[in-house]
Amino acid sequence: MSNKKNIGLVSISRRPFWDVDYESLDSESDCLFILEKVFNYSSWADYRAVFSFYGKDKIRQEIIQASYLKKDVISFLCLILNLKPTEFKCYLKTQSLPELWNS
């Protein structure tokens, strides 16, 4: 018997996971992937569901390691989780890339 915790337990929609096998996602081992998808591409109801399921502390710990978050998502998460943009790996990575078209 598997100890895998299916994403269905989180009660979030399938919409942000159109490109992956939703049923194969594990709510624990795929936590960061799930959070990135939900915060970038999902609805307010799904935001509430992940906050309810994972809690602020777990989200704070995981989300700063995200490889990509939209600017408005970073702003929202900074406000809600009391973080600074510079604490996000994706923010620092974006800032280190040169502006291709504005040079």
Order of alpha helices (4+ residues) and beta strands (2+ residues): alpha-alpha-alpha-alpha
